[in-house]
Protein backbone atom coordinates (compact mmCIF):
# COMPACT_ATOMS: atom_id res chain seq x y z
CA UNK A 1 0.00 0.00 0.00
CA UNK A 2 1.15 3.53 -0.65
CA UNK A 3 1.51 6.19 1.97
CA UNK A 4 -0.02 9.65 2.22
CA UNK A 5 1.21 12.68 4.15
CA UNK A 6 -1.14 14.96 6.06
CA UNK A 7 -0.72 18.59 4.92
CA UNK A 8 -1.71 19.87 8.39
CA UNK A 9 0.72 18.01 10.67
CA UNK A 10 2.95 16.18 8.14
CA UNK A 11 2.19 12.79 9.69
CA UNK A 12 2.70 9.74 7.48
CA UNK A 13 -0.37 7.50 7.10
CA UNK A 14 -1.24 4.47 5.02
CA UNK A 15 -3.62 4.88 2.09
CA UNK A 16 -7.06 3.75 3.20
CA UNK A 17 -6.97 5.53 6.55
CA UNK A 18 -10.06 7.56 7.45
CA UNK A 19 -8.50 9.84 10.07
CA UNK A 20 -5.01 11.31 10.46
CA UNK A 21 -3.37 9.92 13.59
CA UNK A 22 -1.43 13.12 14.27
CA UNK A 23 -4.07 15.87 14.05
CA UNK A 24 -7.37 13.96 13.71
CA UNK A 25 -8.08 15.45 10.27
CA UNK A 26 -10.68 13.56 8.24
CA UNK A 27 -9.24 11.88 5.14
CA UNK A 28 -11.54 11.99 2.10
CA UNK A 29 -10.88 10.04 -1.08
CA UNK A 30 -12.65 11.66 -4.03
CA UNK A 31 -15.65 13.97 -3.67
CA UNK A 32 -17.62 14.36 -0.47
CA UNK A 33 -21.33 13.61 -0.32
CA UNK A 34 -22.05 17.33 0.15
CA UNK A 35 -20.16 18.23 -3.02
CA UNK A 36 -22.04 15.61 -5.04
CA UNK A 37 -25.37 16.76 -3.57
CA UNK A 38 -24.57 20.38 -4.43
CA UNK A 39 -23.65 19.34 -7.98
CA UNK A 40 -26.96 17.50 -8.37
CA UNK A 41 -28.97 20.49 -7.14
CA UNK A 42 -27.04 22.89 -9.37
CA UNK A 43 -27.50 20.63 -12.40
CA UNK A 44 -31.24 20.30 -11.75
CA UNK A 45 -31.72 24.07 -11.43
CA UNK A 46 -29.71 24.81 -14.58
CA UNK A 47 -31.64 22.21 -16.60
CA UNK A 48 -34.99 23.57 -15.37
CA UNK A 49 -34.01 27.12 -16.37
CA UNK A 50 -32.77 26.04 -19.80
CA UNK A 51 -35.85 23.90 -20.29
CA UNK A 52 -38.15 26.78 -19.32
CA UNK A 53 -36.43 29.03 -21.85
CA UNK A 54 -36.73 26.42 -24.61
CA UNK A 55 -40.35 25.53 -23.86
CA UNK A 56 -41.41 29.17 -23.61
CA UNK A 57 -40.37 29.69 -27.24
CA UNK A 58 -42.27 26.64 -28.49
CA UNK A 59 -46.00 26.30 -28.85
CA UNK A 60 -46.30 23.39 -26.39
CA UNK A 61 -48.39 23.13 -23.28
CA UNK A 62 -46.32 23.45 -20.13
CA UNK A 63 -46.68 20.23 -18.21
CA UNK A 64 -44.98 19.37 -14.96
CA UNK A 65 -43.61 16.16 -16.49
CA UNK A 66 -41.29 18.11 -18.79
CA UNK A 67 -39.73 19.97 -15.88
CA UNK A 68 -39.51 16.87 -13.72
CA UNK A 69 -37.70 14.94 -16.44
CA UNK A 70 -35.33 17.85 -17.07
CA UNK A 71 -34.60 18.18 -13.36
CA UNK A 72 -33.87 14.46 -13.08
CA UNK A 73 -31.51 14.51 -16.07
CA UNK A 74 -29.79 17.66 -14.77
CA UNK A 75 -29.42 16.20 -11.28
CA UNK A 76 -27.89 13.01 -12.65
CA UNK A 77 -25.42 14.90 -14.85
CA UNK A 78 -24.53 17.32 -12.03
CA UNK A 79 -24.03 14.45 -9.57
CA UNK A 80 -21.80 12.59 -12.05
CA UNK A 81 -19.68 15.66 -12.86
CA UNK A 82 -19.27 16.53 -9.18
CA UNK A 83 -18.20 12.96 -8.42
CA UNK A 84 -15.64 13.10 -11.23
CA UNK A 85 -14.28 16.51 -10.14
CA UNK A 86 -12.10 15.06 -7.36
CA UNK A 87 -11.75 11.53 -8.71
CA UNK A 88 -8.52 9.96 -7.52
CA UNK A 89 -7.59 12.78 -5.15
CA UNK A 90 -6.96 12.47 -1.43
CA UNK A 91 -7.92 15.45 0.72
CA UNK A 92 -7.68 16.19 4.42
CA UNK A 93 -10.34 18.20 6.27
CA UNK A 94 -9.62 19.52 9.74
CA UNK A 95 -11.79 21.63 12.03
CA UNK A 96 -9.87 24.28 13.93
CA UNK A 97 -11.40 25.21 17.29
CA UNK A 98 -10.52 28.76 18.26
CA UNK A 99 -11.13 30.24 21.67
Secondary structure, DSSP 8 states (H G I E B T S, - for coil): --EEE-TTT--EEETT-SB-TTT--EEEES--HHHHHHHHHHHHHHHHHHHHHHHHHTT----HHHHHHHHHHHHHHHHHHHHHHTTT-EEEE------
